[in-house]
Amino acid sequence: MPTQLTQTVGTLTATLAIRPYPPVPMQDTRLELALQDAGQPVSGATVRLTMTMPGCPMAPSYPEAVEQADGLYAAETVLTMAGAWQADAEVSLPGQEVRFTFFFATR
């Protein structure tokens, strides 16, 4: 599986980098979301992350994504269990709301 996961909706592309990859349960994990619109970095977006385990009925976590550079948003989290994870990124821009969904697994 790649260390970067990419999804495109319309002209907006989101690339999620997970460090370290694969992530290790109960250790710090950094999520970096790069946003581009038609190949250009997208700054000034509001990014809301929701972390869930589709196969486990536990409460979601909401790591705070902060813009680090033009079009790069980062969050720190701890994945509490081994297994399959889902990261939903809700991106809000003026006049536009887009949701990206990424799937990955811990080590």
Secondary structure, DSSP 8 states (H G I E B T S, - for coil): --SEEEEEETTEEEEEEEESSS--TTSEEEEEEEEEETTEE--S-EEEEEEE-TTS----B--B-EEEETTEEEEEEE--SSSEEEEEEEEEETTEEEEEEEEEE--
